[in-house]
């Protein structure tokens, strides 16, 4: 029996690391990055820069969940969140593999208790 979890190796801040996520999260992450005109690596780097405590896989899952939840919220709430990602879109458009920490604006991640 195969596992629904897919492990991928990525480079973060010059270090190779692996991230294990279900395929649905990998696909969602790719769609979100494409919608923001940035690479998946740049989006993961931004999530990593803002995650605080906790592991990267969990931070990615929460980011994807929050992204799709915000799309279901009224337009005023979703519009406010969209402005938070301007630096991320600009970093992706500039062709940088990963934004510098000073370039990264909040992604709209919520603190989970």
For each residue, the residues with C-beta under 8 A, 3 or more apart:
1:
2:
3:
4: 22 23
5: 20 21 22
6: 20 21 22 23 26
7: 18 19 20
8: 18 19 20 21 26
9: 16 17 18
10: 16 17 18 19 41 44
11: 14 15 16 17 41 97 98
12: 15 17 44 45 48 56 98
13: 45 48 98
14: 11
15: 11 12
16: 9 10 11
17: 9 10 11 12 56
18: 7 8 9 10
19: 7 8 10 44 56 57 60
20: 5 6 7 8 57
21: 5 6 8 25 26 29 57 60 61
22: 4 5 6 25 26
23: 4 6 26 27
24: 27 28
25: 21 22 28 29 60 61 64
26: 6 8 21 22 23 29 30
27: 23 24 30 31
28: 24 25 31 32 64 67 68
29: 21 25 26 32 33 40 43 44 60 64
30: 26 27 33 34 40
31: 27 28 34 35
32: 28 29 35 36 43 64 67
33: 29 30 36 38 39 40 42 43 92
34: 30 31 37
35: 31 32
36: 32 33 43 85 88 89 92
37: 34 89 92 93
38: 33 42 43 88 89 91 92 93
39: 33 42 43 92 97
40: 29 30 33 43 44
41: 10 11 44 45 97 98
42: 33 38 39 45 46 88 91 92 96 97 98 99
43: 29 32 33 36 38 39 40 46 47 88 92
44: 10 12 19 29 40 41 47 48 56 60
45: 12 13 41 42 48 49 97 98 99
46: 42 43 49 50 88 91 98 99 104 107
47: 43 44 50 51 56 59 60 63 107 109
48: 12 13 44 45 51 56 59
49: 45 46 99 101 104
50: 46 47 104 106 107 109
51: 47 48 54 56 59 109
52: 111
53:
54: 51 58 59
55: 58 59
56: 12 17 19 44 47 48 51 59 60
57: 19 20 21 60 61
58: 54 55 61 62
59: 47 48 51 54 55 56 62 63 109
60: 19 21 25 29 44 47 56 57 63 64
61: 21 25 57 58 64 65
62: 58 59 65 66 109 110 112
63: 47 59 60 66 67 107 109
64: 25 28 29 32 60 61 67 68
65: 61 62 68 69
66: 62 63 69 70 108 109 110
67: 28 32 63 64 70 71 108
68: 28 64 65 71 72
69: 65 66 72 73
70: 66 67 73 77 78 81 108
71: 67 68 78
72: 68 69
73: 69 70 77 78
74: 77 78
75: 78 79
76: 79 80
77: 70 73 74 80 81
78: 70 71 73 74 75 81 82
79: 75 76 82 83
80: 76 77 83 84
81: 70 77 78 84 85 108
82: 78 79 85
83: 79 80 86
84: 80 81 105 106 107 108
85: 36 81 82 88 89 105 107 108
86: 83 89 90 105
87: 90 91 99 103 104 105
88: 36 38 42 43 46 85 91 92 99 104 105 107
89: 36 37 38 85 86 92 93
90: 86 87 93 94 103
91: 38 42 46 87 88 94 96 98 99 100 103 104
92: 33 36 37 38 39 42 43 88 89 95 96
93: 37 38 89 90
94: 90 91
95: 92
96: 42 91 92 99 100
97: 11 39 41 42 45
98: 11 12 13 41 42 45 46 91
99: 42 45 46 49 87 88 91 96 103 104
100: 91 96 103 104
101: 49 104
102:
103: 87 90 91 99 100
104: 46 49 50 87 88 91 99 100 101 107
105: 84 85 86 87 88
106: 50 84 109
107: 46 47 50 63 84 85 88 104
108: 66 67 70 81 84 85
109: 47 50 51 59 62 63 66 106
110: 62 66
111: 52
112: 62
113:
